[in-house]
Amino acid sequence: MNTKSPETRLDLRKALGNFGTGVTIVSTLSASGEPTGMTANSFSSVSLDPPIVLWSLLNTSPSLQAFDACGRFVINVLALDQLPLSKRFATSMPNKFEGVAHQPGLAGLPVIEDCASVFQCKTVQRLEVGDHILFLGEIEAYHHHTDRDTLLYYRGQYAQGSRLEPSPT
Ligand SMILES: Cc1cc2nc3c(=O)[nH]c(=O)nc-3n(C[C@H](O)[C@H](O)[C@H](O)COP(=O)(O)O)c2cc1C
């Protein structure tokens, strides 16, 4: 399929947007040791044994160098009230972590406070796929808060979910 025309690209994005996702900030340390990161909804779980997750990054992204140099990343799964953080980390700007509550995790990588879930990962594979770089990482540590409702992204907009079934006891 030829996705060169702007109309086709927009239409494909609309089709893909029917698949609702969560929203994450993927964080790492730059080569100079500064916390950095970006908003990503390409996150997905791949394997439970060993525990492997993936996400993908546009190959022209200013963040690419940091993720390559560090060889580790943290998936911070955002809670509903962290929508402003998602918008902040989806903007190209220096010092994205300034004023953002975070703690040093494994290897000193920034772990954002009060996320719904956090997965601290070591990159185990890096693949060039089309215009993106696919990172696969093994989870080395994680924590979660089941009482924190998660922020969703659906049809190109932020959203919140509601249960269609009662919570399991
Ligand atoms: C909800 C949402 C999800 C996004 N998911 C991705 C993604 O999975 N991969 C990607 O490369 N960019 C994604 N972006 C765009 C980046 O967050 C944005 O380009 C950001 O500026 C990249 O940071 P950088 O410019 O500092 O590299 C997403 C943006 C939003 C709002």
The ligand as an SDF file (V2000), in Angstrom:
LIG
                    3D

 31 33  0  0  0  0  0  0  0  0999 V2000
   -0.8080   10.2080   22.8610 C   0  0  0  0  0  0  0  0  0  0  0  0
    0.4850   10.3160   22.1040 C   0  0  0  0  0  0  0  0  0  0  0  0
    1.1940    9.1690   21.7820 C   0  0  0  0  0  0  0  0  0  0  0  0
    2.4110    9.2310   21.0870 C   0  0  0  0  0  0  0  0  0  0  0  0
    3.0720    8.0830   20.8150 N   0  0  0  0  0  0  0  0  0  0  0  0
    4.2700    8.1180   20.1710 C   0  0  0  0  0  0  0  0  0  0  0  0
    4.9900    6.9240   19.9300 C   0  0  0  0  0  0  0  0  0  0  0  0
    4.5900    5.8230   20.3180 O   0  0  0  0  0  0  0  0  0  0  0  0
    6.1850    7.0250   19.2770 N   0  0  0  0  0  0  0  0  0  0  0  0
    6.6820    8.2310   18.8380 C   0  0  0  0  0  0  0  0  0  0  0  0
    7.7560    8.2700   18.2380 O   0  0  0  0  0  0  0  0  0  0  0  0
    6.0060    9.3900   19.0850 N   0  0  0  0  0  0  0  0  0  0  0  0
    4.8330    9.3710   19.7550 C   0  0  0  0  0  0  0  0  0  0  0  0
    4.1570   10.5260   20.0340 N   0  0  0  0  0  0  0  0  0  0  0  0
    4.7520   11.8080   19.6410 C   0  0  0  0  0  0  0  0  0  0  0  0
    5.8870   12.2220   20.6020 C   0  0  0  0  0  0  0  0  0  0  0  0
    5.4520   12.2320   21.9570 O   0  0  0  0  0  0  0  0  0  0  0  0
    6.3950   13.6380   20.2550 C   0  0  0  0  0  0  0  0  0  0  0  0
    6.8310   13.6410   18.9150 O   0  0  0  0  0  0  0  0  0  0  0  0
    7.5010   14.1240   21.1620 C   0  0  0  0  0  0  0  0  0  0  0  0
    7.7680   15.4660   20.8630 O   0  0  0  0  0  0  0  0  0  0  0  0
    8.7950   13.3610   20.9900 C   0  0  0  0  0  0  0  0  0  0  0  0
    9.7380   13.8880   21.8940 O   0  0  0  0  0  0  0  0  0  0  0  0
   11.0970   14.5330   21.3500 P   0  0  0  0  0  0  0  0  0  0  0  0
   10.6820   15.5370   20.3040 O   0  0  0  0  0  0  0  0  0  0  0  0
   11.7020   15.1630   22.5690 O   0  0  0  0  0  0  0  0  0  0  0  0
   11.8870   13.3810   20.8030 O   0  0  0  0  0  0  0  0  0  0  0  0
    2.9390   10.4810   20.7220 C   0  0  0  0  0  0  0  0  0  0  0  0
    2.2290   11.6620   21.0440 C   0  0  0  0  0  0  0  0  0  0  0  0
    1.0320   11.5700   21.7390 C   0  0  0  0  0  0  0  0  0  0  0  0
    0.2880   12.8360   22.0990 C   0  0  0  0  0  0  0  0  0  0  0  0
  1  2  1  0
  2  3  1  0
  2 30  2  0
  3  4  2  0
  4  5  1  0
  4 28  1  0
  5  6  2  0
  6  7  1  0
  6 13  1  0
  7  8  2  0
  7  9  1  0
  9 10  1  0
 10 11  2  0
 10 12  1  0
 12 13  2  0
 13 14  1  0
 14 15  1  0
 14 28  1  0
 15 16  1  0
 16 17  1  0
 16 18  1  0
 18 19  1  0
 18 20  1  0
 20 21  1  0
 20 22  1  0
 22 23  1  0
 23 24  1  0
 24 25  2  0
 24 26  1  0
 24 27  1  0
 28 29  2  0
 29 30  1  0
 30 31  1  0
M  END
$$$$
